[in-house]
């Protein structure tokens, strides 16, 4: 399957910014059944300083704001070819060791709620237990747009009992690590049935299973990723896989607008 993707992020500031830096992780990863046929990112209102590959093999671009910037527009678009591997991404590659993905982070802290989920997971082998865990998380956290808070950790999400794909991924990652399995957060794009225009990227989890390598689990949709999913960035949690992070001086009262289109060619 081939997907065409366009992702535009626009910032408008009530007052001009004096200086700012933005890190972009918006370029999909090549490999593991995913081939980038074309991809480009253009930024109006900032200057590209450099590009590099981080410890998770994410393509990162660094942009600096021009002095006096009142409007910043970031547009990424391209074409991606995908092959179905039933959610199996494969062997671990890159500089980050597997043990790093057992580490808890502020967003994936383990407490009584996560431990209870792990105890409830059933199965004779790790893969069966992970699919059981997916069902347990999905049953414990109702998907509901607009209720989530960016600072919620996995335990807070469970206590609230509702959230979005980011929250589902954090809970699943935290629980998988508590099971003793390396796990990571994934940000990317999802082609939805009958919907082209979207307001946000998607998020899911990947867990390293002996004999298979990395395997994807999308709690929000109750499945492992297929040819509708485009992997963009991975990390220990959202903070390391976010499409845009940065800082600025000036530019108060930010108005943010995100427009994403994902469609089959």
C-alpha positions in Angstrom: 0.0 0.0 0.0 1.1 3.5 -0.7 0.1 6.5 1.4 0.3 10.2 0.6 0.8 12.3 3.7 0.8 16.1 4.3 1.3 17.6 7.8 1.2 21.3 8.4 1.7 23.0 11.7 1.1 26.8 12.0 2.0 29.1 14.8 0.7 32.7 15.1 2.0 34.9 17.9 0.4 38.0 19.3 3.8 39.7 19.6 7.0 39.0 17.6 9.3 36.3 19.0 12.9 37.4 19.8 14.5 34.0 19.3 13.6 30.4 19.3 14.7 26.9 18.5 12.5 24.0 17.3 13.4 20.3 17.1 11.4 18.4 14.4 10.8 14.7 14.3 8.4 14.5 11.4 10.3 12.4 8.9 9.1 8.7 8.8 11.7 5.9 9.4 12.8 3.7 6.5 13.1 0.0 6.9 11.0 -2.8 8.5 8.4 -3.0 5.8 8.3 0.8 5.4 9.9 2.6 2.4 10.0 6.3 2.1 9.5 7.1 -1.6 9.7 10.9 -1.1 9.6 13.3 1.8 10.3 17.0 2.3 9.9 19.5 5.1 9.7 23.2 4.5 9.6 25.9 7.2 8.4 29.5 6.6 9.6 31.9 9.4 12.7 29.9 10.6 16.1 28.8 9.3 17.2 25.2 9.2 20.4 24.9 11.2 21.2 21.2 11.0 19.9 17.7 10.9 21.0 14.5 12.7 19.9 11.1 13.8 19.3 10.7 17.5 19.8 7.7 19.8 16.5 6.1 18.7 17.3 6.5 15.0 14.8 9.3 14.6 15.6 11.9 11.9 15.8 15.2 13.8 15.9 18.7 12.2 16.8 21.8 14.2 15.3 25.2 13.2 15.9 28.7 14.6 13.3 31.4 14.6 14.1 34.6 12.7 14.0 37.7 14.8 10.6 39.3 14.8 8.8 36.2 13.7 5.0 36.5 14.1 4.0 33.5 12.0 5.7 30.1 11.7 4.5 27.4 9.2 6.0 23.9 9.1 4.9 21.7 6.2 6.0 18.1 5.8 4.7 15.9 3.0 5.6 12.8 1.1 4.8 9.3 -0.1 5.4 6.1 1.9 5.1 2.5 0.7 4.1 -0.1 3.3 4.1 -3.9 3.6 2.0 -5.8 6.1 4.0 -7.7 8.7 1.3 -8.3 11.3 2.8 -5.6 13.6 6.2 -7.2 13.6 8.9 -4.5 13.1 11.8 -6.9 13.6 15.3 -6.9 15.1 16.6 -4.1 17.3 19.1 -1.8 15.6 20.7 1.5 16.5 23.0 2.8 19.3 20.5 2.6 22.1 20.8 -0.7 24.0 17.7 -2.8 24.6 18.1 -2.4 28.4 17.5 1.3 28.0 13.8 0.5 27.1 13.2 -1.0 30.5 13.7 2.3 32.1 10.8 4.2 33.7 10.3 7.8 32.8 8.2 10.5 34.5 5.3 9.7 32.0 5.6 5.9 32.5 6.0 5.6 36.2 4.8 2.2 37.7 2.5 2.2 40.7 -0.4 0.0 42.0 -2.6 0.5 39.0 0.0 -0.6 36.5 1.0 -3.6 38.7 -2.7 -4.7 38.9 -2.9 -4.6 35.1 0.2 -6.7 34.8 -1.2 -9.3 37.2 -4.4 -9.5 35.2 -2.7 -10.3 31.9 -3.1 -13.9 30.9 -1.2 -16.2 28.5 1.4 -18.9 28.3 4.1 -16.8 26.5 5.0 -13.1 26.4 3.2 -12.5 23.1 -0.1 -13.9 24.4 0.3 -11.9 27.6 0.9 -8.7 25.7 -2.3 -9.2 23.6 -4.1 -9.8 26.9 -2.5 -6.7 28.3 -3.7 -4.7 25.3 -7.3 -5.8 26.0 -6.9 -5.0 29.7 -5.6 -1.4 29.1 -8.3 -0.8 26.5 -11.0 -1.9 28.9 -9.5 0.3 31.7 -9.0 3.5 29.8 -11.8 4.8 27.6 -10.7 6.6 24.4 -12.1 10.1 24.7 -10.9 13.2 22.8 -10.2 16.4 24.7 -10.0 15.0 28.2 -6.3 14.2 28.4 -3.7 16.4 30.0 -0.1 16.4 28.5 1.4 16.0 32.0 -0.6 12.9 33.0 1.6 9.9 33.7 0.5 6.3 33.3 -0.9 6.0 36.8 -2.9 9.2 36.5 -4.4 8.0 33.2 -5.5 4.8 34.9 -7.0 6.7 37.8 -8.9 9.0 35.4 -10.1 6.0 33.3 -10.1 7.9 30.0 -7.6 9.4 27.6 -6.3 9.5 24.1 -3.8 7.4 22.1 -0.9 9.0 23.8 -2.3 7.9 27.2 -3.0 4.4 26.0 0.6 4.1 24.8 2.1 5.3 28.0 0.1 2.9 30.1 0.9 0.0 27.8 4.6 0.8 27.8 4.8 1.1 31.5 3.0 -2.2 32.0 5.2 -4.0 29.5 8.3 -2.8 31.2 6.9 -4.0 34.5 6.6 -7.4 32.8 10.3 -7.2 32.2 10.1 -6.5 28.5 11.7 -3.6 26.7 9.1 -1.2 25.4 9.0 2.1 23.6 6.5 4.8 22.5 5.8 5.4 18.8 4.4 8.4 17.1 3.2 8.2 13.5 0.4 8.5 11.0 -2.7 6.4 10.6 -4.9 6.2 7.6 -8.5 6.1 9.0 -11.4 4.6 7.2 -13.4 7.3 5.4 -11.3 10.1 7.0 -8.6 12.1 5.2 -8.4 15.3 7.3 -7.0 14.8 10.8 -6.0 17.1 13.7 -3.3 15.1 15.3 -0.7 12.3 14.8 -1.3 8.9 16.2 0.5 7.0 18.9 1.0 3.4 19.8 3.6 1.1 21.6 6.2 -1.4 20.6 7.6 -4.2 22.8 10.7 -6.3 22.1 9.8 -10.0 22.2 12.5 -12.7 22.0 12.4 -14.4 18.6 10.3 -11.7 16.9 12.1 -8.4 17.8 9.9 -5.3 18.1 6.2 -5.8 17.9 3.6 -3.0 17.7 0.4 -2.7 19.8 -2.2 0.0 19.2 -4.4 0.0 22.3 -6.7 2.7 20.9 -7.8 0.5 18.0 -7.3 -2.9 19.7 -4.9 -4.2 17.0 -1.3 -4.5 16.0 -0.3 -2.0 13.3 -0.9 -2.9 9.6 -0.3 -1.2 6.3 -2.3 1.9 7.4 0.3 2.8 10.0 3.4 4.9 9.2 6.1 4.9 11.9 7.7 8.3 12.3 9.6 8.5 15.7 10.2 6.3 18.7 11.4 7.0 22.3 11.0 6.1 25.9 7.9 8.2 26.0 6.1 11.1 24.2 8.8 13.6 25.1 11.4 11.7 23.0 9.1 11.1 20.0 7.1 14.3 19.8 6.9 15.8 16.3 7.9 19.3 17.5 9.5 20.4 20.7 11.4 23.6 21.4 11.7 26.9 23.2 11.4 30.6 22.4 11.7 34.1 23.8 8.9 36.4 23.1 6.0 35.5 20.9 3.3 35.4 23.6 -0.3 34.2 23.2 0.5 31.4 20.7 -2.3 30.2 18.4 -1.6 26.7 17.1 -3.2 25.1 14.1 -2.5 21.5 12.9 -3.8 20.1 9.6 -2.9 16.5 8.6 -4.1 14.6 5.5 -3.4 10.9 5.1 -4.8 9.1 2.1 -4.1 6.0 -0.1 -2.5 6.9 -3.4 
